Amino acid sequence: MTVAVSGASGFIGGGVARLLSEAGTDLRLLSRDPSRLPDLPHATAVQAGFGDAGLTDALRGVDTFFMVSATETEHRVDLHRAAVRAAADAGVRRIVYLSFVGAAPDCTFTFGRDHWHTEQAVRDTGLTFTFLRDNLYLDLMPGMVGADDVIRGPAGHGRAAMVARADVVEVAAAVLGSARHDDRTLDLTGPAALSLTDVADALTAALGRPIRYHRETLDEAYASRSDLGAQRWEVDGWVSSYAAIANGDLARVTRDVRHVLHRDPVGIGDVFPPLAEL
Ligand SMILES: NC(=O)c1ccc[n+]([C@@H]2O[C@H](COP(=O)([O-])OP(=O)(O)OC[C@H]3O[C@@H](n4cnc5c(N)ncnc54)[C@H](OP(=O)(O)O)[C@@H]3O)[C@@H](O)[C@H]2O)c1
């Protein structure tokens, strides 16, 4: 069985490729720039992006396609639809797609809407699927801290059940290696719903300097991001990720990581251990 992995130059696709390679799986690793791909046993590197005419050929002979959602762009959903079509045309049997919790056509988090439309495109093919709907990535939380050590956003007092990417990698590899999760949607979360004050407190303990969370209004959130040179769709995505926390869309803790890995997901104290414990 050959598994194709997109995003294999990145954290999740690359991590999954490493685990599958160690298990002896025949791999086809996709990248727009194969020089960025890891050099792994049992793996062939192929140059192909989601919108490329060559993607169908790149996926011929592949049984399962692990489709890592592309980096956000204004028209990402068109690229995703093209990739799903290419997989179906190539005769792929199963697509495992990296999605997002609460994906819906009208979800508050605007980037989450792309994921719903992509899931629909996959369902429309009639292929076997698994949707891995990830919560926010716990290990990326330091990226939310500004240069002034403040996390600013309109998240109110809301919570998110953030999940570590390392757990997502392990779950995806297990799902790809089995038929047990076929035609299922898994919501991948961490062990607890965290407020941004919880995140700030954990980073304070881990980094040894005070980090705090400042609750913005929606207007303040747009204003504080207005001089970053970003386009409106991008700012909408950033701001709405906090708004989704505020309205509880990301708060549900699930047992899906445990269901697949037979162990609990790692928590914020594991990802960012307090300095005192090191
Ligand atoms: N849940 C969250 O909190 C969260 C946060 C950030 C991102 N995400 C999503 O999760 C995905 C995986 O995360 P990650 O940490 O592994 O990201 P990453 O390390 O930044 O890797 C992103 C991968 O996407 C691939 N890619 C980008 N544009 C593409 C295109 N047009 N066609 C095909 N592949 C494309 C890149 O491959 P090449 O450049 O080599 O082609 C790269 O390997 C991200 O791409 C994003 O969609 C989720």
The ligand as an SDF file (V2000), in Angstrom:
LIG
                    3D

 48 52  0  0  0  0  0  0  0  0999 V2000
   -4.8960   24.0840   14.1330 N   0  0  0  0  0  0  0  0  0  0  0  0
   -4.0950   25.1270   14.1450 C   0  0  0  0  0  0  0  0  0  0  0  0
   -3.9090   25.8290   15.1640 O   0  0  0  0  0  0  0  0  0  0  0  0
   -3.3100   25.4710   12.9070 C   0  0  0  0  0  0  0  0  0  0  0  0
   -2.3480   26.4750   12.9820 C   0  0  0  0  0  0  0  0  0  0  0  0
   -1.5970   26.7350   11.8410 C   0  0  0  0  0  0  0  0  0  0  0  0
   -1.8190   26.0110   10.6800 C   0  0  0  0  0  0  0  0  0  0  0  0
   -2.7690   25.0360   10.6450 N   0  0  0  0  0  0  0  0  0  0  0  0
   -3.0210   24.2210    9.4410 C   0  0  0  0  0  0  0  0  0  0  0  0
   -2.3630   22.9670    9.6490 O   0  0  0  0  0  0  0  0  0  0  0  0
   -1.5150   22.6870    8.5110 C   0  0  0  0  0  0  0  0  0  0  0  0
   -0.3300   21.8190    8.9340 C   0  0  0  0  0  0  0  0  0  0  0  0
    0.3660   22.4510    9.9750 O   0  0  0  0  0  0  0  0  0  0  0  0
    1.9670   22.3910   10.0210 P   0  0  0  0  0  0  0  0  0  0  0  0
    2.3500   22.9040   11.3630 O   0  0  0  0  0  0  0  0  0  0  0  0
    2.4590   21.0710    9.5590 O   0  0  0  0  0  0  0  0  0  0  0  0
    2.3150   23.4980    8.9010 O   0  0  0  0  0  0  0  0  0  0  0  0
    3.7440   23.8310    8.2130 P   0  0  0  0  0  0  0  0  0  0  0  0
    4.8590   23.2270    8.9650 O   0  0  0  0  0  0  0  0  0  0  0  0
    3.7370   25.3020    7.9970 O   0  0  0  0  0  0  0  0  0  0  0  0
    3.5970   23.1030    6.8170 O   0  0  0  0  0  0  0  0  0  0  0  0
    2.6460   23.5180    5.8880 C   0  0  0  0  0  0  0  0  0  0  0  0
    2.7550   22.6000    4.6810 C   0  0  0  0  0  0  0  0  0  0  0  0
    1.7220   22.9880    3.7600 O   0  0  0  0  0  0  0  0  0  0  0  0
    2.2250   22.7510    2.4620 C   0  0  0  0  0  0  0  0  0  0  0  0
    1.5360   23.6160    1.5190 N   0  0  0  0  0  0  0  0  0  0  0  0
    1.3630   24.9560    1.6130 C   0  0  0  0  0  0  0  0  0  0  0  0
    0.7430   25.4140    0.5180 N   0  0  0  0  0  0  0  0  0  0  0  0
    0.5110   24.3300   -0.2710 C   0  0  0  0  0  0  0  0  0  0  0  0
   -0.0920   24.1430   -1.5510 C   0  0  0  0  0  0  0  0  0  0  0  0
   -0.5920   25.1700   -2.2480 N   0  0  0  0  0  0  0  0  0  0  0  0
   -0.1650   22.8880   -2.0590 N   0  0  0  0  0  0  0  0  0  0  0  0
    0.3250   21.8380   -1.3590 C   0  0  0  0  0  0  0  0  0  0  0  0
    0.9210   21.9490   -0.1630 N   0  0  0  0  0  0  0  0  0  0  0  0
    1.0090   23.1850    0.3730 C   0  0  0  0  0  0  0  0  0  0  0  0
    3.7110   23.1050    2.5390 C   0  0  0  0  0  0  0  0  0  0  0  0
    4.3670   22.3100    1.5650 O   0  0  0  0  0  0  0  0  0  0  0  0
    5.3860   22.9060    0.4480 P   0  0  0  0  0  0  0  0  0  0  0  0
    5.5860   24.3700    0.7650 O   0  0  0  0  0  0  0  0  0  0  0  0
    6.6310   22.0900    0.6200 O   0  0  0  0  0  0  0  0  0  0  0  0
    4.6890   22.6430   -0.8400 O   0  0  0  0  0  0  0  0  0  0  0  0
    4.0890   22.6960    3.9570 C   0  0  0  0  0  0  0  0  0  0  0  0
    4.7120   21.4430    3.9860 O   0  0  0  0  0  0  0  0  0  0  0  0
   -1.1590   24.0610    7.9720 C   0  0  0  0  0  0  0  0  0  0  0  0
   -0.7550   23.9820    6.6230 O   0  0  0  0  0  0  0  0  0  0  0  0
   -2.4620   24.8240    8.1590 C   0  0  0  0  0  0  0  0  0  0  0  0
   -3.3840   24.5440    7.1080 O   0  0  0  0  0  0  0  0  0  0  0  0
   -3.5210   24.7460   11.7410 C   0  0  0  0  0  0  0  0  0  0  0  0
  1  2  1  0
  2  3  2  0
  2  4  1  0
  4  5  1  0
  4 48  2  0
  5  6  2  0
  6  7  1  0
  7  8  2  0
  8  9  1  0
  8 48  1  0
  9 10  1  0
  9 46  1  0
 10 11  1  0
 11 12  1  0
 11 44  1  0
 12 13  1  0
 13 14  1  0
 14 15  2  0
 14 16  1  0
 14 17  1  0
 17 18  1  0
 18 19  2  0
 18 20  1  0
 18 21  1  0
 21 22  1  0
 22 23  1  0
 23 24  1  0
 23 42  1  0
 24 25  1  0
 25 26  1  0
 25 36  1  0
 26 27  1  0
 26 35  1  0
 27 28  2  0
 28 29  1  0
 29 30  1  0
 29 35  2  0
 30 31  1  0
 30 32  2  0
 32 33  1  0
 33 34  2  0
 34 35  1  0
 36 37  1  0
 36 42  1  0
 37 38  1  0
 38 39  2  0
 38 40  1  0
 38 41  1  0
 42 43  1  0
 44 45  1  0
 44 46  1  0
 46 47  1  0
M  CHG  2   8   1  16  -1
M  END
$$$$
